[in-house]
Amino acid sequence: MRLGSLLIVLMFALAGCGERPGRYAIVGATLMDGTARPPITPSVVLVDHGVVTAMGAAGEVEIPASARVIQGRGRFVFPLKLDQPLAVDGPADLILCNVSPARDPDYMKKTSGRMESGRWTQYPN
């Protein structure tokens, strides 16, 4: 009985873990970093354990071999909170969306991925 209880507790603990922060490269999306800078397309955004480590035009940002690549072609990547721009060495709080937030007021209903502190809370599909 003791082993059964332990297994049940372990199962519930693991169920709440979700996708752990890791190394990701979001490749090919239009980057709208939340500043006055113009969008970058295609772009690369690198995330390493909850921190944006690099972002910019594809071809200018080297993708580490250890990064899990997320295809963003035809999508838009931008800050989770529009008043907190994406920045190198800043938190990886971002949205991957199928529409431009500048053109579609219902963009939050059309997200394909959501990352908070480097953890995918909605894994891109």
N, C-alpha and C positions, 0 to 999 in steps of 0.2 A: 504494500500500500504506500509506503514511503517513496519508493522509486516512481510509482505512478504519479504521485502528487508533484514530485520534482520535475517530471517530464511535462506535466501540464503547466507548471509555473514557467519553465524554460520556453515552452511553445508560445505562451502569451508574451513573454519578454522579447523574443525574437520577432514576433509579429509586429511590434511597434517600432522596430529598428529602421525600416525603410531602406532606401538607397543611401549608403554611407558616402560622405564626401570623398572624393578621389581626384584623379587627374582627368580633365576633359578638354577637348578641343571642339568648339562649335565652329564649323567650317562652312563657308559659302553664303551665310545669311547677310542681310543688310544690317549693318551695325548702326544703331541710333543710340549714342552713349548718354543722352540726357543733357548734353551741353548744347551750345550754339553751333558747334562744329557740324559741317554737312555729313549726311549719312555716308558710310563706306560700304561699297558693294563690289565684289564679294569680300567678305571679311573673315578674320579668324579671331576668336576669343578663347584664350587659354585660362583654365581654372585649375588651381592646385590646392586641394584640401580646404575649400571654402574661400579662397582668395583669388581675385583676378590677377594673373601674373603677366599677361601681355594681351594686347588687342590692337588690331589695325588691319590694313589691307592684306588680302591673301597674297602670298609671295614675299611679304615683308616680315611675316611672323613665322618662325620655325616651329613646327609641330613636333613635340617630343614623341619618340617611339612608344613610350609608356602611357601616352594619353589615349583615353577612349574617345574615338571620333564620333561626333554627333553631326549628321548632315543637316545643314540649315538652308540649302539652296531653295530660293523662292519664299523664304521666311524672313522675319525681322527679329533681331535680338535687341533688347532694350532693358533699362532698369525696372525692377519690380515696383519701386516707388519712384515716380517721375520726378520728385523733388530731391532724389539722391542719385546723382549721375554715376554711371559705371566708371571706375577708375582703376588703373594699375595699382596694386597693393591694397585695393579696397575690397569690401565683402562681395562675394559672388551671389548677389541677389538679383536675379534676372528673369525675363520672360522670353520665350521663343514663341512667336506668334505667326499665324498665317496671313495676317493683314497688317497694314501700316497703322500704328496708333495715331499718326497724324491725320489720317484720312478716314478712319472708321471709329466712331465713338463707342461702338460695341465691341472693340477689340478684345476685351477681357473674356468675352464669350467664345473667342476664336483662337485661344491659346493652344499650342501644341506641346508646350513644355514650360515648366516653372521650377526655378532653382532658388532655394533659400539657404544662405550660408554654405553654399557649395553642395547642398544635398537636393537632389531632384525630388520635389514633392509631387510633381506631375511629370513623369518621364516622357520625353518627346516621342510621338508616334509618327 
